[in-house]
């Protein structure tokens, strides 16, 4: 197992997130293609993020229950 040390100046306000390279590349492909979304889609995504922030969402288990699956 390799060990790395991350300088404290790179970690400000606990903002450091470590993800596998494959996941990072998937996320970057998503965000670069996200520039092509319409204003209406962007507003819907932002509304979704606000709802998640305020706890207004269902887990997949809750959704399946609500749908009777």
C-alpha positions in Angstrom: 0.0 0.0 0.0 1.3 3.4 -0.9 1.0 6.4 1.4 0.8 10.0 0.4 1.0 13.2 2.3 -1.2 16.1 1.2 0.1 19.5 2.2 -2.2 21.4 4.6 -2.4 24.4 2.2 -4.2 22.2 -0.4 -6.9 21.2 2.1 -8.9 24.3 3.0 -12.1 24.1 4.9 -12.3 20.3 4.5 -12.8 20.8 0.7 -10.6 17.9 -0.4 -12.3 15.0 -2.1 -10.4 11.9 -3.3 -12.1 9.8 -6.1 -10.8 7.1 -8.4 -9.5 8.5 -11.7 -12.2 6.6 -13.7 -14.9 8.3 -11.7 -13.2 11.7 -12.0 -13.0 11.2 -15.8 -16.7 10.2 -16.0 -17.7 13.3 -14.0 -15.5 15.5 -16.2 -17.2 14.1 -19.4 -20.6 14.7 -17.8 -19.8 18.4 -16.9 -18.2 19.2 -20.3 -21.3 17.9 -22.0 -23.5 19.8 -19.5 -22.6 23.0 -21.2 -25.0 21.9 -23.9 -28.1 21.9 -21.7 -30.9 24.4 -22.1 -31.7 27.1 -19.6 -34.8 25.2 -18.6 -32.9 22.1 -17.9 -30.3 24.0 -15.9 -33.0 25.5 -13.8 -34.5 22.1 -13.2 -31.1 20.7 -12.1 -30.5 23.6 -9.8 -34.0 23.1 -8.3 -33.2 19.5 -7.7 -30.0 20.3 -5.9 -31.9 22.8 -3.7 -34.5 20.1 -2.9 -31.8 17.6 -2.0 -30.1 20.2 0.2 -33.4 20.7 2.1 -34.0 16.9 2.4 -36.9 16.8 -0.1 -36.1 13.5 -1.8 -36.8 9.8 -1.6 -34.3 7.0 -1.5 -34.6 4.3 -4.1 -36.0 2.0 -1.4 -38.7 4.6 -0.5 -39.5 5.2 -4.2 -40.0 1.5 -4.8 -42.3 1.3 -1.8 -44.3 4.3 -3.0 -44.7 2.7 -6.4 -45.6 -0.6 -4.9 -42.7 -2.5 -6.4 
